[in-house]
Amino acid sequence: MDKILFLDKAHPILENRLSQMGFACELDLNSDIKEVKKKLHGYFGIVMRSRISLDCDFIDAGLQLKFIAREGVGVEHIPVEYAESKRIKVLTSPEGSRDTVAEHALGMLLMLLNKLNVADRQVRLGRWEREPNRGVELMGKTVGILGYGNMGTSFAKRLSGFGVKTIVYDKFKTDYGDQYAEEVTFDKLLEEAEILSVHIPYLTENHHFVNDRFIKKFKNEIYIINTARGLVLNTADLVTNLKSGKVKGAALDVFEYEDQSFDQFDLHELPDDFQYLQQAPSVVLAPHIAGWSFESKRKHGEVLAAKIEALIKGKIKI
């Protein structure tokens, strides 16, 4: 019986589906990469999230390995090209969290525009301040979406009932405009957007893509929402533009200071730029939970189960 090794805990539905397919599932939540590598030769597949960063030696140790199933989206900790050159398929499940990420991004945006984070804290402290918390309507605004994959498209759908103009730019696609968003050039995105929602993956070429130079190219003062990856946004540059007013507000679910697993984040030993974000009333912060719903956990399991089944049936090519 072929064995599947779980390096992170997935939804039970995934293990159940794999067992029904005839696999033996084993769980190892503690071993480091060296320990896993020693026993890797005996496994047909791996299910993981981001606890361990894989390297080429790890891939070479997987003598029977046919797939690496990453629960979620980012694969910056997996040598994808090398793995697939060894006929090991890397599977991801962005479909699992696209709905919850879209809802979270919309929720953060509405909180930001309506100053709900500030007003909530004030009322809890016994302060009743109405005029300083006057909100800004989303209706009538132009929302720019940077990146139009699973998350960007789902966010555009959520915006469709708010009376906004939604424009989108994705350098990896052509003819991708749809009923929810107008495909535009990069220059038009900079010309028209009043709100920018970032949905691009972390790639070397996207490191600090949202930086001072990029922000200053926008014709309008803008709001920025980032639910993608922390390292696509330069925090120091964002703070500079928040202070100048070029960025009117920011909603951040991800931060460039996070560790690889995204689970450990010491809030007390961070640069002054982050401390500014903690205190700024024009900023909404969350601990990388945009894709972190009960429903998305199950959906990730369902998506990966379907892709693994398609792989072993030859419907997905290695």
Helices and strands as residue ranges (DSSP letters): E 3-6, H 12-20, E 24-27, H 33-39, G 40-42, E 45-48, H 56-61, E 67-70, H 80-85, E 89-92, G 94-96, H 98-113, H 116-124, G 131-133, E 142-146, H 150-159, E 165-169, E 182-183, H 186-192, E 195-198, G 204-206, H 212-216, E 222-226, G 230-232, H 235-244, E 247-252, H 272-279, E 283-285, H 294-312
